[in-house]
Amino acid sequence: MKKNYYQILQVDQKASIEVIEKVYKTLAKKYHPDLQSEENKTNNEEILKDINEAYETLSNPDKRQAYDEMLTQKSMLASQYIQNELDSYNNYPNIENSNNINNKKRKKSFNDYFLDFIAILITFSILLLLWQIPFIRNIFF
């Protein structure tokens, strides 16, 4: 069950059966295929199926209780997963701190810029040499 029936019916999880029934009737009338134009009919049929499924589950106290328990388990599993991910992230060794390097972003030095310039110069030179080969030039023009 990937769908959240409370979101489909646009009600709170603590809504009473009377509220759910009232909202269901309103949404069923709004999305009923017989009351729609031809282009909206297929889309609204799918929406109405979801609305009916949600109402069937939430209007029955036993099914609703089982659904609420399933939602609670899902949210507990999700929060447990997030907590585990945070714990594993926090336990991951921080290289910057272990080497006593300042946490600020390192500024590029002259050598870094010079190496970037050399790499660009070499790339440009290779492209210029390739341009001299007639076969390569014919590919592009």
TAFENCOR-V781458 format. One record per residue. N is the residue number from 1. RES is the residue in one small letter. SS is DSSP state (~ for helix, > for strand, _ for the rest). PHI is phi in whole degrees, -180 to 180 (* if undefined). OMEGA is omega in whole degrees, 0 to 359 (NA if undefined). Layout:
BEGIN
N|RES|SS|PHI|OMEGA ; N|RES|SS|PHI|OMEGA
END
This chain:
BEGIN
1|m|_|*|181 ; 2|k|_|-91|186 ; 3|k|_|-85|174 ; 4|n|_|-98|185 ; 5|y|~|-64|179 ; 6|y|~|-67|177 ; 7|q|~|-71|179 ; 8|i|~|-62|180 ; 9|l|~|-85|177 ; 10|q|_|58|178 ; 11|v|_|-126|177 ; 12|d|_|-78|182 ; 13|q|_|-66|181 ; 14|k|_|-96|183 ; 15|a|_|-64|179 ; 16|s|_|-77|180 ; 17|i|~|-64|179 ; 18|e|~|-63|179 ; 19|v|~|-65|180 ; 20|i|~|-62|180 ; 21|e|~|-65|180 ; 22|k|~|-64|179 ; 23|v|~|-65|179 ; 24|y|~|-59|181 ; 25|k|~|-62|179 ; 26|t|~|-64|181 ; 27|l|~|-69|180 ; 28|a|~|-63|178 ; 29|k|~|-69|182 ; 30|k|~|-65|186 ; 31|y|~|-104|181 ; 32|h|_|-63|185 ; 33|p|~|-62|181 ; 34|d|~|-69|181 ; 35|l|~|-100|185 ; 36|q|_|-113|174 ; 37|s|_|-76|185 ; 38|e|~|-61|183 ; 39|e|~|-71|180 ; 40|n|~|-92|189 ; 41|k|~|-60|184 ; 42|t|~|-67|179 ; 43|n|~|-64|181 ; 44|n|~|-71|175 ; 45|e|~|-63|178 ; 46|e|~|-65|179 ; 47|i|~|-63|180 ; 48|l|~|-65|176 ; 49|k|~|-62|178 ; 50|d|~|-64|179 ; 51|i|~|-63|179 ; 52|n|~|-63|179 ; 53|e|~|-62|179 ; 54|a|~|-65|180 ; 55|y|~|-65|180 ; 56|e|~|-59|181 ; 57|t|~|-77|187 ; 58|l|~|-80|180 ; 59|s|~|-84|178 ; 60|n|_|-95|185 ; 61|p|~|-57|181 ; 62|d|~|-69|179 ; 63|k|~|-65|180 ; 64|r|~|-66|179 ; 65|q|~|-63|178 ; 66|a|~|-64|179 ; 67|y|~|-66|179 ; 68|d|~|-63|177 ; 69|e|~|-64|179 ; 70|m|~|-64|178 ; 71|l|~|-64|179 ; 72|t|~|-63|178 ; 73|q|~|-63|179 ; 74|k|~|-62|182 ; 75|s|~|-68|177 ; 76|m|~|-66|178 ; 77|l|~|-64|180 ; 78|a|~|-65|180 ; 79|s|~|-67|177 ; 80|q|~|-66|178 ; 81|y|~|-63|180 ; 82|i|~|-63|179 ; 83|q|~|-63|178 ; 84|n|~|-63|178 ; 85|e|~|-64|178 ; 86|l|~|-64|179 ; 87|d|~|-63|180 ; 88|s|~|-67|177 ; 89|y|~|-68|181 ; 90|n|~|-68|180 ; 91|n|~|-86|180 ; 92|y|_|-69|183 ; 93|p|_|-65|180 ; 94|n|_|-90|186 ; 95|i|~|-64|182 ; 96|e|~|-62|181 ; 97|n|~|-70|182 ; 98|s|~|-70|179 ; 99|n|_|-97|180 ; 100|n|_|57|176 ; 101|i|_|-91|179 ; 102|n|_|-59|184 ; 103|n|_|-74|178 ; 104|k|_|-68|180 ; 105|k|_|-66|182 ; 106|r|_|-70|178 ; 107|k|_|-81|178 ; 108|k|_|-72|178 ; 109|s|_|-93|179 ; 110|f|~|-59|180 ; 111|n|~|-61|179 ; 112|d|~|-63|179 ; 113|y|~|-65|180 ; 114|f|~|-64|179 ; 115|l|~|-65|176 ; 116|d|~|-62|180 ; 117|f|~|-63|179 ; 118|i|~|-62|180 ; 119|a|~|-61|179 ; 120|i|~|-65|180 ; 121|l|~|-63|179 ; 122|i|~|-65|179 ; 123|t|~|-61|179 ; 124|f|~|-63|179 ; 125|s|~|-63|179 ; 126|i|~|-64|178 ; 127|l|~|-62|179 ; 128|l|~|-66|178 ; 129|l|~|-65|178 ; 130|l|~|-63|181 ; 131|w|~|-65|181 ; 132|q|_|-73|179 ; 133|i|_|-81|184 ; 134|p|~|-58|181 ; 135|f|~|-60|180 ; 136|i|~|-68|180 ; 137|r|~|-62|181 ; 138|n|~|-69|179 ; 139|i|~|-63|186 ; 140|f|~|-90|181 ; 141|f|_|-128|NA
END
